[in-house]
Amino acid sequence: MIDLHTHSSHSDGCLTPKELVQSALKIKLEALALTDHDAVSGLKELHEAAKDTPLEIINGAEISVDYPHTDMEILAMDIPENSLDVFALYQQEEVVRREHLARKRIDLLAKAGIKIRYEEVAYDSKGNLRTQIRRPHFVDVMLKKGYIKTADEAYNTFFAEDGCCYVANQPWPASEAIKFIRDNGAKAILAHPIHTNHKGQDLYNLVKELKGYGLNGIEVFHSSHSKENRKEYLEIIRDLGLITTGGSDYHGGTAHPENELGFGNHKNLNIPYLVIEELRRLTPPTSAYYDTLEEYL
């Protein structure tokens, strides 16, 4: 069992990288990828925690991207060690941008009658300064103070695109992000294609366009994908000669609490190690690759 999509306290996850490794070992994961949002700072701690254990670590990050009228993120998978410094520079720029967004969000919340101090979102429950401030940190404080009853209330009302506290994100265009990932030796994978809200031919055309920019594959396996979704996505990568990765998208806490590490949503994940082998192969996938994947849908 492997999990190639997880988050830690270095973005919006609730566990430190060390705690994430401990949890992975408890459920006997073979391999774990940390894909923090726009961050690679947790990877050093992750590797140190997994040293002398049977757990294989894959370097990753989930990069925010802009694509017109589409919710999209691109996973940088199997980042080479000698490229981590480049990704760290990208993270430093993202941290500055995220702080600006956080302060703007605090002002908007105040106008809506929700009083949150910067320190309440900038520091975790142990008093440690966060690597970056993201929406789940606001949601945690809003829940604690009783401004909302559920996390969904915040995401669907206050932080929705038509909400009073919506702050527009302005990340890289998808084409530039994919080029950055590929130029630095990692594989570029479209994360959770269901979140793009594209289906059928529209989704196929989208993935084909992204392939033209250098996209290596899409996440067939993800906690939010039904079996029908996975069948559709498998046929897309089969036809376009792409690869796949997949994972639980584990955060813990109030961010996607339904996603269980390694197992997904109600144990809907069973990802073969073949996915990692193909991720690292330099030759195009064979028909046998897609046939084997079909057995795990």
WODAFEN-V28190 format. One record per pair of residues at least 4 apart in sequence whose C-alpha atoms are under 7 Angstrom apart, sorted by the first residue. I is the first residue (numbers start at 1). J is the second residue. If there is no record, write none. Layout:
# WODAFEN-V28190
((I:J) (I:J))
This chain:
# WODAFEN-V28190
((1:29) (1:30) (1:262) (1:270) (1:271) (1:272) (2:29) (2:30) (2:31) (2:32) (2:262) (2:271) (2:273) (3:31) (3:32) (3:33) (3:246) (3:247) (3:248) (3:262) (4:32) (4:33) (4:34) (4:245) (4:246) (4:247) (5:33) (5:34) (5:35) (5:246) (5:247) (5:248) (5:249) (5:250) (6:33) (6:34) (6:35) (6:36) (6:248) (6:249) (6:250) (6:251) (7:11) (7:12) (7:13) (7:34) (7:35) (7:36) (7:249) (7:250) (7:251) (8:12) (8:13) (8:14) (8:15) (8:16) (8:17) (8:36) (8:251) (9:13) (9:14) (9:15) (9:16) (10:36) (10:39) (10:41) (10:42) (10:130) (10:131) (10:132) (11:36) (11:37) (11:39) (11:131) (11:132) (12:134) (12:136) (12:251) (13:251) (13:252) (14:251) (14:252) (14:253) (15:19) (15:20) (16:20) (17:21) (17:42) (17:45) (17:46) (18:22) (18:45) (18:46) (18:49) (19:23) (20:24) (21:25) (21:46) (21:49) (21:50) (22:26) (23:27) (24:28) (24:29) (25:29) (25:55) (29:55) (29:262) (30:55) (30:56) (31:55) (31:56) (31:57) (32:56) (32:57) (32:58) (33:57) (33:58) (33:59) (33:60) (34:59) (34:60) (34:61) (35:60) (35:61) (35:62) (36:40) (36:61) (36:62) (37:61) (37:62) (37:63) (38:61) (38:62) (38:63) (38:64) (38:91) (38:94) (39:61) (39:91) (40:61) (40:87) (40:88) (41:88) (42:46) (43:47) (43:59) (44:48) (45:49) (46:50) (47:51) (47:57) (50:55) (58:78) (59:77) (59:78) (59:79) (60:76) (60:77) (60:78) (60:79) (61:75) (61:76) (61:77) (62:73) (62:74) (62:75) (62:76) (63:73) (63:74) (63:75) (64:73) (64:74) (64:171) (65:72) (65:73) (65:74) (65:171) (65:172) (65:173) (65:174) (65:177) (66:72) (66:170) (66:171) (66:172) (66:173) (66:174) (67:72) (67:173) (67:174) (70:196) (71:195) (71:196) (72:196) (73:190) (73:191) (74:188) (74:189) (74:190) (74:191) (75:188) (75:189) (75:190) (75:191) (76:181) (76:186) (76:187) (76:188) (76:189) (77:186) (77:187) (77:188) (78:186) (78:187) (79:83) (79:84) (79:185) (79:186) (80:84) (80:185) (80:186) (83:87) (83:184) (84:88) (85:89) (86:90) (87:91) (88:92) (89:93) (90:94) (91:95) (92:96) (93:97) (94:98) (95:99) (95:132) (96:100) (97:101) (98:102) (98:132) (98:133) (99:103) (99:133) (100:104) (101:105) (101:167) (102:106) (102:133) (103:107) (104:108) (105:109) (105:165) (105:167) (106:110) (106:116) (107:111) (108:112) (108:165) (109:113) (109:114) (109:115) (109:165) (110:114) (110:115) (116:120) (118:122) (119:123) (121:133) (121:137) (121:138) (122:129) (122:130) (122:133) (123:127) (123:128) (123:129) (123:130) (124:128) (124:129) (124:130) (133:137) (135:139) (136:140) (136:254) (136:255) (137:141) (138:142) (139:143) (139:151) (139:154) (140:144) (140:254) (141:145) (142:146) (142:147) (142:148) (143:147) (143:148) (143:149) (143:150) (148:153) (148:154) (151:155) (151:254) (152:156) (153:157) (154:158) (154:159) (155:159) (155:160) (156:160) (157:163) (158:163) (158:164) (158:165) (158:166) (159:163) (159:165) (159:166) (160:166) (161:166) (162:166) (172:176) (172:177) (173:177) (174:178) (175:179) (175:213) (176:180) (177:181) (178:182) (178:188) (178:213) (178:214) (178:215) (179:183) (179:213) (179:214) (180:184) (181:185) (181:186) (181:187) (181:188) (182:186) (182:187) (182:188) (187:216) (188:215) (188:216) (188:217) (189:215) (189:216) (189:217) (189:218) (189:219) (190:217) (190:218) (190:219) (191:218) (191:219) (192:219) (192:222) (193:219) (194:225) (198:202) (198:203) (199:203) (200:204) (201:205) (202:206) (203:207) (204:208) (204:236) (205:209) (206:210) (207:211) (208:212) (209:213) (210:214) (210:215) (211:215) (211:216) (216:242) (216:243) (217:237) (217:242) (217:243) (217:244) (218:243) (218:244) (218:245) (219:244) (219:245) (219:246) (220:230) (220:233) (220:234) (220:244) (220:245) (220:246) (221:225) (221:230) (221:245) (221:246) (221:247) (221:269) (222:246) (222:247) (222:248) (223:247) (223:248) (223:249) (223:259) (223:264) (223:265) (223:268) (223:269) (225:229) (225:230) (226:230) (227:231) (227:297) (228:232) (229:233) (230:234) (230:297) (231:235) (232:236) (233:237) (234:238) (235:239) (236:240) (237:241) (237:242) (237:243) (238:242) (238:290) (241:285) (244:275) (245:275) (248:259) (248:260) (248:261) (248:262) (248:263) (248:264) (249:259) (250:259) (250:260) (250:261) (251:255) (251:256) (252:256) (252:257) (253:257) (258:265) (259:264) (259:265) (260:264) (260:265) (263:267) (263:268) (263:269) (264:268) (264:269) (270:296) (271:296) (273:277) (274:278) (275:279) (276:280) (277:281) (285:289) (287:291) (288:292) (289:293) (290:294) (293:297))
